[in-house]
Amino acid sequence: MGSTAINFTGLFGVLLAGVVLSSFILSTDAYTYETKFFDAKLDHFTYVSNQTFPLKYLINDEFWDEDGGAPVFFYCGNEDAIETFAENLGFLWESAKRFSARVVLVEHRYYGSSLPFGPKSLSSPRLSGYLTVAQTLADFVDVIQSLEDASRLRIGAAFKPHPVIAFGGSYGGMLAFWLRLKYPHIVQGALASSAPMFQTNDLAPCDIYYKEVTKIYRDVSPKCEENIRNSWTFINTELQTDSGRVEFSREWNLCSSLKTQVDVAIFKRYLSDMYTTMAMTNYPYPSNFLTPLPGNPVKVDVAIFKRYLSDMYTTMAMTNYPYPSNFLTPLPGNPVK
């Protein structure tokens, strides 16, 4: 593999490393909550089994005006442990204080600690068959009603109903939307943030998500979009051969060499996830949601990208010998050409 390939390989390595080298964990005061478990029905839609499992939920009554009928802010857990979301919901916590609301965050079944069959929960279709949106929404409704019933017993005759506002983001936003839609007598409102509701039933182009990701990089630097596109062409070419995969793996310092096309597909998925993760969490402030990132991570990484390109072209110009050399870095003859 020629020197240009080596330089491009280093370029992509620097781009990936930029996420790590320029990142740090956001230091904030921890949100406080009590961790509890609810006996959730395994199957809400059968009459032949009463099997249950422990569903985790987090609760905070610090701001709640229970006697005054203040609202319940209910977060619809999505595809991760519920604590991951609890620590990154500043808007919900700030709003709870403003509206004297109770905060309840329920973990999605089959995620985090809410595993109906323990570690084997996803080991077979028979065990994982209860992982559906309908079952999940029914979990949420049961938790809401159970907590409201307990409040009614505590207060007695002076009880005032507590309006429930569902919160969620991304897939969780879809759950919040569906919860309000399917159970309007239980949930009085929903805030569905970044919920891709139109990406079903051909209501939006299938590639619209990646178009939006591309736009984020283009807005920072049109040249960056071009370089990333070219990088995929380079990667696809280099990883077609055994020798290309060996050298690519060495230059990237991978834990294990890319040997098969399955390995290549997994590697490309990770690389794609890197771009999309930075785009999804391209907040103007440091965050620690999906991974520790600085503020404006796309802009930070594009700057690293551009700096590396500048250094690469300078090196090639300085060592533009008519013969192969190994002075500053291995290069063929006439590297600029």
Beta strands, then each sheet from edge to edge (+ up, - down):
strand 1: 34-41
strand 2: 52-60
strand 3: 72-76
strand 4: 102-106
strand 5: 164-169
strand 6: 189-193
sheet 1: 1+ 2- 4+ 3+ 5+ 6+
end
